[in-house]
Amino acid sequence: SGRNVSRIIFHFGMSGRFQFTTEADVHKHAHLMFRTDETPAHVLSFVDVRRFGTWRPLTESDGEEWSAGRGPDPAFEYAAFRHNVLANLTSSVFNKPICEAMLNQEFFNGIGNYLRCEILFRAAIPPFSKARDVLQAVLAAEDDKPKKAKKSVSSSSSPDLLQLCHDLPHEVLALKDGVGFDPDAAEEKYATFLNWMQCYTKPDSTNMRDHGGRTVWFKGPAGSLAPK
């Protein structure tokens, strides 16, 4: 078409999202807007109530790499994700508590705070257990499986931690009202997501700051590497 093409990378944070609206309906927390050249114009807005999201233009030095250092996506590249974790258990990342290792995007791409809490709770793993110990147990159990089953998503009623990293994002994507972590959503729609959560921010859960200052929500013991 002869037009210049620019590429922008967005990090959504906890609540960032895109909305496509008319000019009159642009959200008050729209921080970056792209307008169509039609009349009346429509607007594609990057909306972020909590302002944790960021964006930047991609430069020539980025090449085709949209986000260097991120591992395979557990939701859509499950076999590669699982291999990337279990083949690298000597990494110093896994000296940390499992709840902190799960925020490392080189291994747990896309897993953020609410997901790590829900995954660990459903796996019945104390959040401050040593990550390597947790994952070596996963590896040992995998070695007992048939070869074909190791690379596929299991239908087991007791999925391990890595499979839950695949399953739970898909559960959120499949919620009836299509609303994930979005406190700005209509109350009746956001209630679907709140009801899906079993641990994160729940009144009967315990919360504690990890060594990086992020709040972890859990039920039961904290684990041996909990901050003193």
Stockholm file with secondary structure:
# STOCKHOLM 1.0

chainA/1-228         SGRNVSRIIFHFGMSGRFQFTTEADVHKHAHLMFRTDETPAHVLSFVDVRRFGTWRPLTESDGEEWSAGRGPDPAFEYAAFRHNVLANLTSSVFNKPICEAMLNQEFFNGIGNYLRCEILFRAAIPPFSKARDVLQAVLAAEDDKPKKAKKSVSSSSSPDLLQLCHDLPHEVLALKDGVGFDPDAAEEKYATFLNWMQCYTKPDSTNMRDHGGRTVWFKGPAGSLAPK
#=GR chainA/1-228 SS CCCCCCCEEEECTTTCEEEEEEGGGCCTTEEEEEECSSSSCEEEEEECSSCCCEEEECCGGGTTCSSTTCCCCTTTSHHHHHHHHHTTTTSGGGGSBHHHHTTCTTTSTTCCHHHHHHHHHHTTCCTTSBHHHHHHHHHHHHHTSCGGGGGSCCCCSSCCHHHHHHHHHHHHHTCTTCCCSCTTSCHHHHHHHHHHCSSTTCTTSEEEECTTSCEEEESSCCCTTCCC
#=GC SS_cons         CCCCCCCEEEECTTTCEEEEEEGGGCCTTEEEEEECSSSSCEEEEEECSSCCCEEEECCGGGTTCSSTTCCCCTTTSHHHHHHHHHTTTTSGGGGSBHHHHTTCTTTSTTCCHHHHHHHHHHTTCCTTSBHHHHHHHHHHHHHTSCGGGGGSCCCCSSCCHHHHHHHHHHHHHTCTTCCCSCTTSCHHHHHHHHHHCSSTTCTTSEEEECTTSCEEEESSCCCTTCCC
//
